[in-house]
Amino acid sequence: MKIAFDNEKYLKLQSENILDRVNKFGNKLYLEFGGKLFDDYHACRVLPGFSPDAKLKMLLTIKDKIEVIITINAKDIEKNKIRGDLNINYESEV
């Protein structure tokens, strides 16, 4: 399988760009991450070479400069929505 994604480049560029945006907005910036922060096996399938925990690793490179808030839709908890790939509910995931 040909590797199409460079995790090291992703970690470097994403963390640099996030910190740049944080600085532009007075040290307060809210970002929404699409997909999963870890165990993102879908991204691995569509981007050969993507590490399933690349987003989490990227956040860990800037952990001393950021705060992370994880949110979940209350309706997903009420409905006991299940994460299909791991067969666990969203509440347990968070």
Helices and strands as residue ranges (DSSP letters): H 7-24, H 41-46, H 54-61, H 74-78, E 82-83, E 88-89, H 90-93
